[in-house]
């Protein structure tokens, strides 16, 4: 975790290894709701892949939180894996179908 904090920049935000991507990302502009025991958090989807999303919001759940992510076409359990200012990255428990991307 310390390695990530020291070398943090937005070009690599949401990636464990900036040189390797498990699934291609597509740009998006959907509205998403993140829900957990702490409440509901409205956000905008920045981009999405089969394995996760990056989202922007005024108030977002903390890093490490388990959430239910809801968009127009997707309902999936996920975990917040990165949080910086108004952007978070979430990793899905189970990859979504390619048509949902």
N, C-alpha and C positions, 0 to 999 in steps of 0.2 A: 504494500500500500504506500509506503514511504517513497518508493521509486516513482510511483504515479504522481504523487504530489510535487516532487521536485521538478520533474520534466513536463509538467502539465501545460498543454496549449489546446486551443479549440480544434485544431486540425486533427488531433488524435483523441479527442473527447469521446468516450463511449466505446473505445477499443482497447482490448487487452494487449494486442500486438498490432501496431499500425500497419505493418506490412502484410498481414494475413487477415482475410475476411472470410468467415465461415459461410456467409450467405450474402449475395449482393443487396445493396440498399437502394431503395427507390425514394425519390423526393415525394413529399406528401403535404397536404394542407388541411387535413381533417381535424375535427374537434374530437378530443378524447376525454373520458372521465376515468380517473384513477380512484378506486374505492378501497378503504381498509377500515379497521376498527376506529381509527382516528377521524374518519369522515370521508367526504368526497372532495376531489381536487380536479378542477377544470384545467385543461391544457390544450395546446395545439400540437399536432404531430409534425415534427420537422422531417423525419425520414423513417422508413420502416424496412425491415428485412424479415425473412422467415423466422429468425431467432430473437428479434428484439426491435425496439423503437427508441428514437430520441424525441423528447417532448419539451415544450416550453410552457411555462406557467408562472403566475405570480406567486402562488403558494403550492409547494409540491411535497410529497411524502419524503421522509429521510432515507438516506442511503441504507440499504439492508432491509428495508420494509417489504413485506409481501403485500401484493395488491391484486385487485381484480381490475383489469383494463378493459374498458368498453369504448368501441367506436361504432360507427354506423354498421360495419360489416364484421367486426371482430369482437369476441368476448373470450378473454384468455387470462389465466393466472400468470403472474409475473413477479419479478423482484427488482427493486431499484438497485442498480449496480454502480451508478455514478450520480452525483449531484453537485452542480457548480452554479451558483447564483440562480438564474431562472431556467436552467436547462438540466434535464435528467435523462439518463439512459436506463432502460429497463430490459431485462432478459426474460423471455417467455419460458415458462416451465416446460412447454411442449411447442416445438416449431409449428407455425401456422401454415396452412396450405398456400401454395404458390399463387393461386387465384385470389387469395385474400390480400396478398402483397400488392 
